[in-house]
Amino acid sequence: MLSPGSRAPMPRTPSWAGKLPKVEVYVDETGDRGFGKNSSSFFAMTALMIPAESVSYARAVAAGLRYEIGTSRPLHWVEHFKPKRADRRRLATRMLASIPNVKTIHVITHKATVQFNEALRSDNEKFYNYTTRLLLERIALAAHGWHGGARLAILRLGSVRHMDHDGTVSYLNLVQNIPSPVHTPWEHIRWPPSWHGTSEYDGLQLADLHAGILSVALRGAPDDVRSAQLLIECGHQLHRANGKLLNCGVKIIGENDFVTNRSWWPSLLASI
């Protein structure tokens, strides 16, 4: 495992990449990063990729949802879309699902089956950095293979309390400078990424809603199809490469069965 404190040259975004059409990418998370007995059974990071031509539509969705629920505060799944407000959840899902040409990516850690060494289990920063790396690799691939032509991803992540985001950037710099047999087109992410509060960008608020929808599905019983109804409604937005969903739009750290053995997984695969 690479040390988050290591230093490596800062990668530069090539001038040719800066001329590509843009896709704005917003990242949020659900679950907690701990591995203790009182921790959540999973931790997930969610990326919402909005092409430049759909950004105004996405902003209208966020503004419309704030208006409909009567708040001037940033949208937050836990605060504004509680289980007893099923009507709000359905409305949010319909509106999210209507945003054209967006892609979503989920990296999910199933803590009970993950094969991490003790360093990752006991260090929240290392665990966060590793998960972020896996998500960014998939964002870079999605931007590179974007339908209609390659894009440059403008990456903004939700800030995490007590996390050294400069250390995360240093770790990701190091990752990019290590030769690998599997090529990741890092040049399709404008560097470096940045972290922001949810009030700064509507996209971060919408990413939070997508993460909340994923959480509802994963917290349901494996045979509970209803728990994933919202996720399936947005399933057409999940990133696929050559029709493949697993390890592209859905990456699982741990046993894949945590997700793929659920009764709703075939419906998610079919939601194109």
N, C-alpha and C positions, 0 to 999 in steps of 0.2 A: 504494500500500500504506500502510495506516495505521501510524503509529509506535506500538510497544508502550509507549513512555514518555509518550504523550499522556495528558492528564487530561480526564475528562468526568464530569458528574454521575453518581453511583451510582444506577442504576435501582432503583425500589422495587417489591416484590411487592405487587400490589393486594390489599386486604383480601378481596375476593370470591374471588380465586384461592386464598388461604390456606384457604378453606373447602371447596375441591374435594377429592375423593378423591386419595390420593397414589400416586405411582409412584416407587420408588427407582431411581436410575440410576447405574450404575458404569461407569467408563471405563478401559480399558487400551490398550496399544499393542504393535505388533510391527514388526520391522525397525528400522533406525536412521534418523536424520534427516539424515545426511550425504549429499553428492552427489559424494564423491571416488571414485577408481577402486576402492577397497577397500570401498566402502559396499554395503549391500544394494540389490537392484534395486527394491525397493518399501518404502514406509513406510505403515502403516495404524493407524488408531485405531478401537477397537471399543467400542460402548456396549451394555450389557445393562440393559434396562428391566424391572424386577420390580414388578408392581402390589402394593399393600399386602397384599392377601389371599393372595399367593403367597410373601411374604417368609419365613415360617416354613418352608415347603417348601424354599425355596432354601437356608436355613441347614442344614436336615437333610441336603440333598444334599452341601453342603460338608463337614459333620461326618462323613458317611458315607464320603466319598472319603478323607478324612484317616485314618479308621479302617482302611479297606480297604488302603491302601498303607502303613500303619504309620508315620505321621509326626505329630508335634505341631506341625510347622512350617507356615507358610502354604502353601497349594497353589501350585505354580508349574509351568507347562507344561514349561519347559526342564529343570528339575531333576527333576521327578517323572514325567514322561510322555515319556521319551526314545523314539526310534524302535524300539529293541529291546524296549520294553515295550508292544507292540501290544495286549496284553490290557488294560492300564491305560487306554490311549487309547479302546478300545471301551467300557469300563465308564464312563469319564468322559462320553463322548458320549451314551450311553444315559441316564445320569442327568440330564445337562443338558437333553436333549431332552424329558424327562418333566416338567419344571417347567411348571406350567400358566400360560398367558396371558402369558408373557414376550415381549418383542420385542428383537431385536438389530439394530444398525445398524453398518455398516462404511464408513469413508471411507478409500479406498486411493489412494495416490500412486504412479504408475508413473514413476519418475525419468527414464527414457530418453525419454519422450514428453511430459513436462510442459513447458508454455510459460511457466515462471516467468522473471521478470527476475533479474538477478544478485543483487539485494538479498535475494531470498527464497532463492536457492541458497546464498548465502554466510553467511546468518544463521540459525542453528538456531532461535533464539527466534521470529523472524518467521515462519518456516516452521511451527513448532509452533502459534503463535497462529492462523495462517490455517487450518490443518487443524482445530484445535479449534473455530473459528468455524463451519466447514461442518458439523461434527458436531453442534454445539449447535443450529444452525438446524433440523436434521432431528429432533433430540430434541424441540424445542419443537413442531414440527408433529405429531409422533407423539403427544405428550401432549394437544395440542389436539384431535386427531381420534381419540382412543382409543375403541375399540369399547365401547359401553355408556355413553359420556359422557366429557367432558373431564376431564383430571387435572392435578395440579400435580407437576412433576418435581422430586425432591430429588436434586441432582446432586453426585456425589462422584467425583473423578478420582484415579487413581494418581499419587502424587508422582513428579516427574522430577528426577533429580539435576542440579544446576547450572542449573536453570531458574528464572527469576524469575516465580513464579506470581502475585505481586501485579501484575507488568507485564502478564500475560495478562488479569487481571480488568480492568485499566485499558483495555486494547485492546478488550475485549468491551463495556465500558461505552460506549466511543466508537462502536463499531459500532451499538449500539442507538439512539444519539442522532443518527445520520445518516439523513435521509429516503431511502427506497428504494421503487422501484415495486413490488417484491415484498414483501408483508407477511410478516414472521416473528412469530408469536405469542410473543414473549419473555416475556410475562407468565405463561406456563405453565411457566417454570423459576423455582424459588425462587432469589432472588438475594441474595448472590453464590454461585457454585459454590465447592467446597472441594476441597483436595488432601490425600490421606492415604496412609500406608504400607499395604501389602497386609495386614499383620497386623491392622489395625483393623477391617476389614469382610470378611465372607465374600463379599459381592457383588463386591468387587474381585478376589478370588481366582477366582471363577467367570468374571468378565470376562476375566481372563488366560487361562483355558482356552479360551474362545471365540476370543480373538485367536490362540492357538496353533493351533487347528483351522483357522482361516483361513490362517495362515502355511503349514501343511502343503500346503494346496490350491494356493497361489500359488507355492510353491517347486517343485512338480511340473512336468513337461513339459506343454505345452499339450494334447497328445493323451493324457495319462495320466488316465483317468477315476478310477482307484483313489485317486489323491492327494486327491480331493475327497469320498470316501465319507463321512467324518466330517462335513464341512461340509453335505453334502446331508441327512444324518440330522437335522441341526438346522435344515434349510432352512425348515421351516414356521414357525420363530420369527422369520425375517427380516421386518422391517417392510415392509409394502406399503401403498400409498395407491391406492385404487380398482383394486386388483389389480396395480399397477405396482411393480416391484422396483427397476429401475435409476433412480438419482438419489434413491431413497427409502431402502430398506434397504441398498443398495449404491451408493455414490457414488465415482466414479473421477476423480481429478485426473490429467489426461493423456489418452491415447487409450483409449477404452472397450474397444477390441479386446484390450487386455492381459488382460481378464477375459472379455469376451463371445465371443471367438473360441476359448475353451477348450472342449474336447469335453464337459465336464461342465456347462457353463452352461445348456443346455436342461433338464437334470435339476434344476438348482437352481430354475429358473423354475417347474417343475412341482411342486415340493415344498411343497404347500400343505396 
